[in-house]
Amino acid sequence: MIFTDMNKVLRYFFVLGLALFTLAACGTTVPEKDTPAELSDKASLLKITFAADKNPGMQGSSTGITANGYYCISVTEGVDRARLVPDIQASDKAQVFIDDKPYTPGTAYDFSGNIQTIKIVSESGKFTNKYSVLVKHGIPYIDNKVYQFMEDFSIPGVSISIMKGTEIKYSSGFGFANAVAETRVTPDHLFRMASISKQFCTMCIMTLKEQGKLTLDDQVFGDKGILKGIYHNINSFHEAMTVRHLLSHSSGICNGLGDPAFTNSYRFFSNGTPVPTDTLIQRTIDNRQSPYTSGSTTYYPGADYSYSNVGFCVLHRIVEVLSGKDYEKFLKEDVLAKMGITDTHIGGYLEERRPNECVFYSQGGGDGYRNPLRELAGAAGIITSTNQMMRILTYMDGDDTVPDIFTPETLADMYTPHKYTASSYNRYGQGWRMNHSRLFPGAHYHGGNIAGTATIWAGNTNQHMSGAFVCNSRAYNSNATGDIDDNMYVLLDEFMNYFNN
């Protein structure tokens, strides 16, 4: 009994103590420990702007645009790039550094170098992102459209030049001539011209015409042809071809066959080395022994338009045979020297790249450096710059502000649409396109297309505007405007109209 009573006593005091403890706890405030709020890991550059009111000389504020992983921004010509005041928006509470210097709003920084680095460090300090910033003098309205084009088509480098009459209105480089070395493009960098080379070949032919060494209606092949005895297996089909047919893509030499000048089985020997130009031409002759019939048209010489690279390889050989000079030598000495052009050449392979020549970046599995440019010189071999292209156009515009190198009759031969005997096609003259359905009104123009290269130029619209737009890569995708060529044509037309106003 005593043991049992003692248990009751213990239970009583236990319950009483618990009640008193609970009552005391309910009536007492227990201090909480300080718990810091979670710090942000965000470290992004959201926007960079050079505001007009903070940067003397700016004609309106300029906001950058991303292109191929770089933040690109243009400031008005004459503004001191070494003392630019940026407005930078970054992740909340992140730290911002410009070339490792802490960013202070309202402070001027040096953006005159090749590339500036903006570093964003998260509030937590755990994450850091670096952004490469390219600042150049230019026109933001124009430049941002070019940068968006470069982003859409993954183009490392672009050069454009726009001219009114004989006055350059705008000439600028964008991105990189060499993406690995991060060498910035200038309008004096050399780009591969691809099919714009055909206009240079046309200049050579027209020079020979004015020297009295040929007429455009001269026969090319056979016993009475300019190239008599050089090629065999010649028949009446080949003998009917004239210089004019080659210049106007109406020789019929490639119809139904495609274009052998860019077919590997024609361009190369079995060991992978390029064939000489004469071998390329002979292979074409051997495989085109009669006019192609499409079902509605028989492509006798002069009948209809069909684009031919090998036709301009034939013209390249005509230049050499009649002048007695290597094609490049004649082009430089007898044509370009008259215009003061000294930095235009026939291109080569990567290891032959000139100091101011771009590197060319192929897309879609192509290899631009596989093209044998010397063997295809008349069709696709030229390298030149947009600044030189504008100068050339001033010597062939029918305006004697800069004396033309050709007579009005020769210019008319180049710029008058060819009359095809079986077609109403009227958009090609002698070596030049014209009569675009909606762009470049009044202008003669041409584009170029090989792996690693995209080009276009247009000369002397009705408003006397000219321009060039060239790239060191070629893409095969499309955006809302179309493919890369569609975009270049539309942008060049827009830019020329912009500077005409």
C-alpha positions as CSV (number, residue, x, y, z in Angstrom):
1,M,0.0,0.0,0.0
2,I,2.8,2.4,0.9
3,F,4.5,1.7,-2.5
4,T,1.3,2.4,-4.4
5,D,0.6,5.6,-2.5
6,M,4.1,6.9,-3.2
7,N,3.5,6.3,-7.0
8,K,0.4,8.4,-6.8
9,V,2.3,11.2,-5.1
10,L,5.0,11.2,-7.8
11,R,2.4,11.3,-10.5
12,Y,0.7,14.2,-8.8
13,F,3.8,16.3,-8.6
14,F,4.8,15.4,-12.2
15,V,1.4,16.6,-13.6
16,L,1.6,19.8,-11.4
17,G,5.1,20.6,-12.6
18,L,4.1,20.1,-16.2
19,A,1.1,22.4,-15.8
20,L,3.2,25.1,-14.2
21,F,5.9,24.8,-17.0
22,T,3.2,25.2,-19.6
23,L,1.7,28.2,-18.0
24,A,5.1,29.9,-17.7
25,A,5.9,29.2,-21.4
26,C,2.6,30.7,-22.5
27,G,3.3,33.9,-20.7
28,T,7.0,34.4,-21.9
29,T,8.4,35.7,-25.2
30,V,11.3,33.6,-26.5
31,P,13.8,35.7,-28.6
32,E,14.2,34.4,-32.2
33,K,17.6,34.0,-34.0
34,D,18.4,36.4,-37.0
35,T,18.1,34.4,-40.3
36,P,19.5,36.3,-43.3
37,A,17.4,36.4,-46.5
38,E,18.5,34.2,-49.4
39,L,21.0,36.0,-51.7
40,S,20.3,36.1,-55.4
41,D,22.4,33.9,-57.8
42,K,21.4,35.9,-60.8
43,A,24.2,37.5,-62.9
44,S,22.9,38.7,-66.2
45,L,23.5,41.8,-68.3
46,L,20.0,43.0,-69.3
47,K,20.7,46.1,-71.3
48,I,23.4,48.6,-72.2
49,T,22.6,52.1,-73.6
50,F,24.6,55.2,-74.4
51,A,22.1,57.9,-73.7
52,A,22.2,61.1,-75.7
53,D,21.9,63.4,-72.7
54,K,24.9,61.8,-71.0
55,N,27.2,61.6,-74.1
56,P,27.9,64.8,-76.0
57,G,27.6,64.5,-79.7
58,M,25.3,61.5,-79.7
59,Q,22.5,62.0,-82.2
60,G,19.9,60.0,-80.2
61,S,20.5,57.3,-77.6
62,S,21.9,54.0,-78.8
63,T,21.1,50.6,-77.3
64,G,23.1,47.5,-78.1
65,I,22.0,44.3,-79.8
66,T,23.4,40.8,-79.4
67,A,24.9,39.1,-82.5
68,N,26.7,35.7,-82.3
69,G,27.4,36.0,-78.6
70,Y,28.7,39.6,-78.7
71,Y,26.9,42.7,-77.5
72,C,27.2,45.2,-80.4
73,I,26.5,48.9,-80.1
74,S,27.1,51.9,-82.3
75,V,27.7,55.5,-81.4
76,T,27.5,58.6,-83.6
77,E,30.6,59.4,-85.7
78,G,32.9,61.8,-83.8
79,V,31.8,60.8,-80.3
80,D,34.8,60.1,-78.1
81,R,34.7,56.3,-77.5
82,A,37.3,56.7,-74.9
83,R,34.9,58.7,-72.7
84,L,31.5,57.1,-73.0
85,V,28.9,57.1,-70.2
86,P,26.9,53.8,-70.3
87,D,23.6,53.0,-68.7
88,I,23.8,49.4,-67.7
89,Q,21.0,47.3,-66.4
90,A,21.9,44.0,-64.8
91,S,20.3,41.5,-62.4
92,D,19.0,43.0,-59.2
93,K,21.8,43.7,-56.7
94,A,24.5,42.1,-58.9
95,Q,27.8,43.8,-59.1
96,V,28.9,45.3,-62.5
97,F,32.5,45.7,-63.7
98,I,33.7,47.2,-67.0
99,D,37.1,45.8,-67.9
100,D,37.5,44.9,-64.2
101,K,36.7,48.4,-63.1
102,P,33.6,48.7,-60.8
103,Y,30.8,50.3,-62.7
104,T,29.4,53.6,-61.2
105,P,26.4,55.1,-63.0
106,G,27.1,58.4,-64.6
107,T,30.8,57.7,-64.9
108,A,32.7,57.7,-68.2
109,Y,34.6,54.6,-69.3
110,D,36.9,53.8,-72.2
111,F,35.2,51.8,-75.0
112,S,37.8,52.6,-77.6
113,G,39.5,49.2,-77.6
114,N,38.8,46.2,-79.8
115,I,36.6,44.5,-77.3
116,Q,35.4,45.5,-73.9
117,T,34.4,43.1,-71.2
118,I,31.4,43.7,-68.9
119,K,31.4,41.3,-65.9
120,I,28.3,40.7,-63.8
121,V,28.8,39.1,-60.3
122,S,25.7,37.8,-58.6
123,E,24.7,39.2,-55.2
124,S,25.6,35.8,-53.7
125,G,29.0,35.9,-55.2
126,K,28.5,32.4,-56.5
127,F,28.1,33.2,-60.2
128,T,29.9,35.5,-62.6
129,N,29.0,36.1,-66.3
130,K,31.2,38.0,-68.7
131,Y,30.0,39.8,-71.8
132,S,32.1,40.8,-74.8
133,V,31.0,44.3,-76.0
134,L,31.8,45.7,-79.5
135,V,31.5,49.5,-79.7
136,K,32.0,51.2,-83.0
137,H,31.2,54.5,-84.7
138,G,28.2,54.1,-87.0
139,I,24.5,54.7,-87.5
140,P,22.4,52.7,-85.0
141,Y,19.4,52.4,-87.3
142,I,21.5,50.8,-90.0
143,D,24.0,48.9,-87.8
144,N,21.4,47.2,-85.7
145,K,19.7,45.8,-88.8
146,V,23.1,44.5,-90.0
147,Y,23.7,42.9,-86.5
148,Q,20.3,41.3,-86.5
149,F,21.0,39.9,-89.9
150,M,24.3,38.5,-88.6
151,E,22.6,36.9,-85.7
152,D,19.9,35.4,-87.8
153,F,22.4,33.8,-90.2
154,S,25.4,33.2,-88.0
155,I,27.6,35.5,-90.1
156,P,31.0,36.4,-88.4
157,G,31.8,39.5,-90.5
158,V,30.1,41.9,-92.9
159,S,31.2,45.0,-94.8
160,I,28.8,47.5,-96.4
161,S,29.4,50.7,-98.5
162,I,26.7,53.1,-99.7
163,M,27.3,55.8,-102.3
164,K,25.3,58.6,-103.8
165,G,26.6,59.7,-107.2
166,T,30.4,59.5,-106.5
167,E,30.2,60.4,-102.8
168,I,30.5,57.6,-100.2
169,K,27.6,58.2,-97.7
170,Y,28.4,55.3,-95.4
171,S,31.1,52.7,-95.3
172,S,31.5,50.3,-92.3
173,G,32.6,46.9,-91.1
174,F,30.8,44.7,-88.7
175,G,31.9,41.8,-86.6
176,F,35.1,39.8,-87.4
177,A,37.3,39.3,-90.4
178,N,39.0,36.6,-88.4
179,A,36.7,35.3,-85.6
180,V,39.4,33.3,-83.8
181,A,41.8,36.3,-83.6
182,E,38.8,38.7,-83.1
183,T,40.0,41.0,-85.9
184,R,37.3,43.5,-86.5
185,V,36.1,44.0,-90.1
186,T,36.8,47.3,-91.9
187,P,35.4,48.4,-95.3
188,D,39.0,47.9,-96.6
189,H,39.1,44.1,-95.8
190,L,39.1,41.8,-98.8
191,F,36.1,39.5,-99.2
192,R,35.6,36.8,-101.8
193,M,33.2,38.1,-104.4
194,A,32.0,34.7,-105.8
195,S,29.9,35.5,-108.9
196,I,30.5,39.2,-108.7
197,S,33.8,38.1,-110.3
198,K,31.8,37.9,-113.5
199,Q,31.5,41.7,-113.7
200,F,35.3,41.9,-113.4
201,C,35.6,39.4,-116.3
202,T,33.1,41.5,-118.2
203,M,35.3,44.6,-117.7
204,C,38.2,42.7,-119.2
205,I,36.2,41.7,-122.2
206,M,34.9,45.2,-122.8
207,T,38.5,46.5,-122.5
208,L,39.5,44.1,-125.2
209,K,36.6,45.3,-127.3
210,E,37.7,48.9,-126.9
211,Q,41.3,47.9,-127.8
212,G,39.9,46.5,-131.1
213,K,40.9,42.9,-130.3
214,L,37.4,41.5,-130.4
215,T,33.7,42.2,-131.0
216,L,30.9,40.8,-128.9
217,D,29.6,38.9,-131.9
218,D,32.9,37.1,-132.6
219,Q,32.8,33.3,-132.8
220,V,34.5,31.6,-129.8
221,F,35.2,28.0,-131.0
222,G,36.1,26.3,-134.2
223,D,38.4,27.3,-137.1
224,K,37.0,30.9,-137.2
225,G,36.9,31.2,-133.4
226,I,39.0,33.2,-131.0
227,L,40.0,29.9,-129.2
228,K,40.8,28.1,-132.5
229,G,42.9,25.0,-132.0
230,I,42.8,25.0,-128.1
231,Y,39.9,22.6,-127.8
232,H,38.8,19.5,-129.7
233,N,35.5,17.7,-130.3
234,I,34.1,20.9,-131.6
235,N,30.9,20.8,-133.7
236,S,28.4,23.3,-135.2
237,F,26.7,23.7,-131.9
238,H,29.9,25.1,-130.3
239,E,30.8,27.0,-133.4
240,A,27.6,29.0,-133.1
241,M,28.6,30.4,-129.7
242,T,29.7,34.1,-129.6
243,V,31.3,36.3,-126.9
244,R,27.9,37.9,-126.5
245,H,26.2,34.6,-125.8
246,L,28.7,33.8,-123.0
247,L,28.3,37.2,-121.4
248,S,24.5,36.9,-121.4
249,H,24.3,33.3,-120.2
250,S,22.7,32.3,-123.5
251,S,25.4,30.0,-124.9
252,G,23.4,26.8,-124.1
253,I,26.6,25.1,-122.9
254,C,25.2,24.1,-119.5
255,N,21.5,23.5,-120.1
256,G,20.2,20.2,-118.8
257,L,23.7,19.4,-117.6
258,G,23.7,21.7,-114.6
259,D,26.7,23.9,-114.0
260,P,29.9,21.7,-114.4
261,A,32.1,24.5,-113.1
262,F,30.9,23.6,-109.6
263,T,30.6,19.9,-110.0
264,N,33.5,18.0,-108.3
265,S,33.8,15.5,-111.1
266,Y,34.6,18.4,-113.5
267,R,36.7,20.6,-111.2
268,F,39.1,18.0,-109.9
269,F,41.3,15.1,-111.0
270,S,40.8,11.8,-109.4
271,N,43.6,12.6,-106.9
272,G,41.7,15.6,-105.6
273,T,43.8,18.3,-107.3
274,P,41.9,20.9,-109.3
275,V,42.0,20.6,-113.1
276,P,43.3,23.5,-115.2
277,T,40.7,25.8,-116.7
278,D,41.2,24.3,-120.2
279,T,40.5,20.8,-118.8
280,L,37.3,22.1,-117.2
281,I,36.2,23.6,-120.5
282,Q,37.1,20.5,-122.5
283,R,35.1,18.3,-120.2
284,T,32.1,20.5,-120.7
285,I,32.5,20.5,-124.4
286,D,32.8,16.7,-124.5
287,N,29.6,16.3,-122.5
288,R,27.6,19.0,-124.3
289,Q,27.6,17.9,-127.9
290,S,24.1,19.1,-128.9
291,P,21.6,21.7,-127.7
292,Y,19.5,20.7,-124.7
293,T,15.8,20.5,-125.2
294,S,13.6,21.1,-122.2
295,G,10.4,20.1,-124.0
296,S,9.4,23.7,-124.8
297,T,12.7,25.3,-125.7
298,T,15.8,24.0,-127.6
299,Y,18.7,25.9,-126.1
300,Y,20.6,26.8,-129.2
301,P,23.1,29.7,-128.6
302,G,21.2,32.9,-128.1
303,A,17.8,31.2,-127.5
304,D,17.3,31.6,-123.8
305,Y,18.9,32.5,-120.5
306,S,20.6,29.8,-118.4
307,Y,23.2,30.7,-115.9
308,S,26.6,29.3,-116.6
309,N,29.8,29.6,-114.6
310,V,31.8,27.7,-117.1
311,G,30.8,30.2,-119.7
312,F,32.8,32.8,-117.8
313,C,35.7,30.4,-117.5
314,V,35.7,30.4,-121.3
315,L,35.7,34.3,-121.3
316,H,38.6,34.2,-118.8
317,R,40.6,32.2,-121.4
318,I,39.6,34.6,-124.2
319,V,41.1,37.4,-122.2
320,E,44.4,35.4,-121.9
321,V,44.5,34.4,-125.5
322,L,43.8,37.8,-127.0
323,S,45.9,39.8,-124.5
324,G,48.9,37.4,-124.3
325,K,48.8,38.0,-120.5
326,D,47.8,36.0,-117.5
327,Y,44.1,36.8,-116.6
328,E,44.9,38.5,-113.3
329,K,47.8,40.4,-114.8
330,F,45.6,41.8,-117.6
331,L,42.8,42.6,-115.1
332,K,45.2,44.6,-112.9
333,E,47.3,46.3,-115.6
334,D,44.8,47.0,-118.3
335,V,41.5,47.5,-116.3
336,L,41.9,48.3,-112.6
337,A,45.0,50.5,-112.9
338,K,42.9,53.0,-114.9
339,M,40.7,53.4,-111.8
340,G,43.5,53.5,-109.3
341,I,42.5,50.1,-107.9
342,T,45.5,48.4,-106.4
343,D,44.2,45.9,-103.9
344,T,41.9,43.6,-105.9
345,H,43.2,40.1,-106.7
346,I,42.4,36.5,-107.6
347,G,41.9,34.7,-104.3
348,G,43.5,31.4,-103.1
349,Y,43.3,28.8,-100.4
350,L,43.4,29.5,-96.6
351,E,47.2,29.3,-96.5
352,E,47.4,31.9,-99.3
353,R,45.2,34.4,-97.4
354,R,46.4,38.0,-97.7
355,P,47.1,40.1,-94.5
356,N,43.9,42.2,-95.0
357,E,41.8,39.3,-96.3
358,C,38.9,37.8,-94.3
359,V,38.8,34.2,-93.2
360,F,35.8,32.5,-94.8
361,Y,33.5,30.3,-92.7
362,S,31.5,27.6,-94.4
363,Q,28.1,26.4,-93.0
364,G,26.0,23.4,-93.8
365,G,28.9,21.0,-94.4
366,G,30.3,23.0,-97.3
367,D,34.0,23.9,-97.7
368,G,34.6,27.3,-99.3
369,Y,38.3,26.7,-99.4
370,R,37.9,23.7,-101.7
371,N,36.9,26.0,-104.6
372,P,39.9,26.4,-106.9
373,L,39.6,30.2,-107.4
374,R,42.4,30.6,-109.9
375,E,41.0,28.0,-112.2
376,L,37.5,29.6,-111.8
377,A,39.0,33.2,-111.9
378,G,36.6,34.7,-114.5
379,A,33.5,33.1,-112.8
380,A,34.3,33.3,-109.0
381,G,37.9,34.2,-108.3
382,I,37.9,37.9,-107.2
383,I,38.7,39.2,-103.8
384,T,38.2,42.9,-103.2
385,S,36.7,45.4,-100.7
386,T,33.4,47.3,-100.6
387,N,35.3,50.6,-100.7
388,Q,37.0,49.5,-103.9
389,M,33.7,48.3,-105.3
390,M,32.2,51.7,-105.0
391,R,35.2,53.3,-106.7
392,I,34.9,50.9,-109.6
393,L,31.2,51.8,-110.0
394,T,32.1,55.5,-110.4
395,Y,34.2,54.6,-113.5
396,M,31.3,52.8,-115.2
397,D,28.2,54.9,-114.4
398,G,27.8,57.1,-117.5
399,D,28.5,60.2,-115.4
400,D,31.7,62.1,-116.2
401,T,32.1,63.5,-112.7
402,V,34.6,60.7,-112.6
403,P,35.7,59.9,-116.2
404,D,34.4,56.6,-117.3
405,I,36.9,54.0,-118.6
406,F,34.4,52.8,-121.3
407,T,32.6,54.6,-124.1
408,P,28.9,55.2,-123.9
409,E,28.4,52.5,-126.5
410,T,30.3,49.9,-124.4
411,L,28.3,50.9,-121.3
412,A,25.1,50.4,-123.3
413,D,26.3,47.0,-124.4
414,M,26.8,46.0,-120.7
415,Y,23.6,47.6,-119.3
416,T,21.0,46.8,-122.0
417,P,19.0,43.6,-121.5
418,H,20.0,40.9,-123.9
419,K,17.3,39.9,-126.5
420,Y,17.0,36.2,-126.4
421,T,15.5,34.7,-129.6
422,A,13.2,32.2,-127.8
423,S,12.4,34.1,-124.6
424,S,11.1,37.4,-123.4
425,Y,13.5,37.3,-120.4
426,N,14.8,40.9,-119.9
427,R,16.8,40.8,-116.7
428,Y,20.3,40.2,-117.8
429,G,22.6,42.3,-120.0
430,Q,26.3,41.5,-120.7
431,G,27.6,40.3,-117.4
432,W,25.1,42.3,-115.3
433,R,21.6,41.7,-113.9
434,M,19.0,44.5,-114.2
435,N,15.3,45.2,-114.1
436,H,14.7,43.6,-110.7
437,S,11.0,43.3,-110.2
438,R,10.9,45.6,-107.1
439,L,14.4,46.5,-105.9
440,F,17.2,48.7,-107.2
441,P,15.0,50.6,-109.8
442,G,17.2,51.5,-112.8
443,A,20.3,49.9,-111.3
444,H,22.6,47.2,-112.7
445,Y,23.4,44.7,-110.0
446,H,24.7,41.2,-109.2
447,G,25.1,38.8,-106.3
448,G,27.5,36.0,-105.5
449,N,27.0,32.6,-104.0
450,I,29.7,30.0,-103.0
451,A,30.3,28.2,-99.7
452,G,31.7,30.7,-97.1
453,T,30.7,33.8,-99.1
454,A,27.6,35.9,-99.7
455,T,27.8,39.1,-101.8
456,I,25.7,41.7,-103.6
457,W,26.4,45.0,-105.3
458,A,24.1,47.5,-107.1
459,G,25.2,50.4,-109.2
460,N,23.4,53.7,-110.1
461,T,19.7,53.4,-109.3
462,N,17.3,56.0,-110.7
463,Q,18.3,58.1,-107.7
464,H,22.0,57.6,-108.5
465,M,22.5,55.4,-105.4
466,S,25.0,52.5,-105.3
467,G,25.9,50.0,-102.7
468,A,27.7,46.8,-101.7
469,F,26.9,44.2,-98.9
470,V,29.3,41.3,-98.5
471,C,29.7,38.5,-95.9
472,N,32.5,36.0,-95.0
473,S,30.0,33.2,-94.6
474,R,26.9,31.7,-96.2
475,A,23.9,30.4,-94.4
476,Y,21.3,28.0,-95.6
477,N,18.4,28.8,-93.2
478,S,15.7,31.4,-93.5
479,N,14.0,34.0,-91.4
480,A,10.7,35.9,-91.9
481,T,12.2,37.8,-94.9
482,G,13.5,34.6,-96.6
483,D,17.0,33.2,-97.1
484,I,20.3,35.0,-96.7
485,D,20.2,36.4,-100.3
486,D,16.7,37.7,-99.9
487,N,17.7,39.5,-96.8
488,M,20.8,41.1,-98.3
489,Y,18.9,42.3,-101.3
490,V,16.1,43.9,-99.2
491,L,18.6,45.5,-96.7
492,L,20.8,46.9,-99.4
493,D,17.8,48.5,-101.1
494,E,16.6,49.9,-97.8
495,F,20.0,51.3,-97.0
496,M,20.4,53.0,-100.4
497,N,16.9,54.5,-100.0
498,Y,17.8,55.7,-96.4
499,F,20.8,57.7,-97.6
500,N,18.9,59.1,-100.6
501,N,16.5,60.9,-98.2
